[in-house]
Amino acid sequence: MPIIPASCALALETALTLCLCSIPPATAGAATPPGDACSLFTASQVSRVLGVAVTNGQHPIPSSLLLCAWAPAGGAQLDGKKLSVNLMTERAFEVGKTPAHGIAKTPVIGVGDDAYYVTDGGRGTGLSVRSGGTYVRIWVGGFPVEKQKELEKALALQMLTKL
């Protein structure tokens, strides 16, 4: 079996997660998460956590409420500080736990009913959280990995007060 580089594996995992998030509930075998990803945080909350003023959350895919992004005025920069949140299906959350070459999956205790970090040295980390029947992935960019984890956890704990 050929070995897939970590960056390719992460790209494949991200594409698979996005595909699974958009499958209707009857096909995915799980309920579609309720609401709008942009409703989970205010620009003020995100600005406080990231330490930089951000604009209101925007849907990168205008026809989908499942994904929302916050960034400083002028838009997200490749290595800039930003936040991305996506509502997931149960299936996407569970698939995210599947081992992949070069990508660490680390359980997180004390956040929601179930949570784990997905870490790839090239892209950083993301925190997936389950609370009841709601599944969310939080990704902070523009910081070293350990700081990303700290900020993602802080945001998750804030988000859980709304769920």
Disulfide bonds with the S-S distance in Angstrom:
Cys38-Cys68 1.95
